[in-house]
Amino acid sequence: MRMSQTKHQKAFTLIELLVVIAIIAVLVGLLLPAVQQAREAARRSQCKNNLKQIGLALHNYLDAHTVFPPSFCIGFGDGGRWSPIARILPYLDQANAYNLADLNINYSVGVNATSGVCEIAVPINRCPSEVNRAVRTGTPNHSPPNYAFNGGSWKLFTHAPVLTSGGTPGDGAFAPNSRFSSADFRDGMSNTLCFSEIKTYTPNVGNGLEGTDLIPASISGFTAGKFSLNGHTEWVDGKVHENGFTAAFGPNAQTVVSGIGVPGASPYVGDFISCREGGAACVGQPIYAAVSARSYHTGMVNVLLMDGSCRSISDNVNLQTWRSLSTRAGSEVVGEF
C-alpha cells in the first residue's frame, strides 16, 4: 500500500516578513541621509564653481579695463546703476544677455524695460541650494541673485555735499564710483573677500540715515525709514542691499529687523541700510550697511577671494577675522579662516 505524501509549500511566516520589512526600513533610513549629503556636497561644489567663474570674469574685466568694476556709479547718469555682474556679462559667456541691455541708461527704462534682460536668470548667478528662485514681478520683472560683492566692513560710501559730485568709497573691495586696481589691495588679494553667497528675498530696513562710524552690536534698534521683504531680488541693480554684502556681522547672522509699515508683521532676520546709493536724501551723508552673507549650506558660506580662489567659511569664524577679510587695505593681521 503506497503511503500518501504531503506536499509542503515554502512561504514566509508573518514574523519573517516583519523582520524583512524592518531591515529594509533601516537600510532606507541609512541610505537617504547619505544620498542627501552626496547631493548637498555636489551642490556646494557647483556653488564654488559658480564663484570661481565670477572670479575669472572679474580678472578678465581687469585685464581689459585695468580696474575692477564699481558697485554703482553716482554722478555719471542713470547708466551707473548697473551691478558688477551686469558689467562682466561678456566674460561669463553671457553675450546674448549683455546685448539685450543698454548700460548707458537705467535698467528699468527704455529698451531695458522691454527686452526682458532684468528677468534673465544668469545661470552662473544661481546657487543650486537656493530655495526661492521666483521672479519678482514688476515693471520690469526681476530675477534674484545668489552672489554679492564685498562692500566692506560697515561704511560703504560717503556721499559728497553735491549728489552729482560722487564721494568717498569705504574699505571694501567694491564701492560706488570705485576704480580699484590690483595695487589698491594692500592687504593682499588672497586676504580680501571678493564675492560671497547671499539669500534671495532677504528682508531689510533702511533709509532713515541711522548709524555712526562705530559698528553696532545689533541692528534691532534701527527702525526709521522703509521696510522691504525684497532685498536681493534684482541682479541688475548695483545697490548693496540688492547685490552686495558687508562684514558688520558674520556669515548667516541672525540679525533681527522689524516689519515697519507691514501690518501684522513679525520681526524678521534681515539687513540694514542707512541710505540707498544715489538717493537725494543721502547728499553729504555716509552709507552704513549691515547686509550679511548668507547661504542654505548648513553652517557655512562659500566665498570668492580677490585672487580668484574660493573658500568655505564657517558661521563660527572669528568676527574680527571676518571683518579684516572684508577690507582691502586695513593692514590687519588675518588669522585662520
Secondary structure, DSSP 8 states (H G I E B T S, - for coil): -------------HHHHHHHHHHHHHHHHHHHHHHHHHHHHHHHHHHHHHHHHHHHHHHHHHHHHSS---SB-SSS-GGGGB-HHHHTGGGGT-HHHHHH--TTS-TTSHHHHHS-GGG---GGG--TT-S----B-SSS-B---SEEEE--SSEEEEE-SSGGG-EEE-SSS--BT----GGG-TT-GGGSEEEEE--SSEEEEE-S----SS--S-STT---SEEEEEET--TTB-SHHHHEE-SSS-TT---EE--TTSTT---EE-EEESS-TT-GGGTT-EEEEE-----SSTTEEEEEETTS-EEEEETTS-HHHHHHHH-SS--------
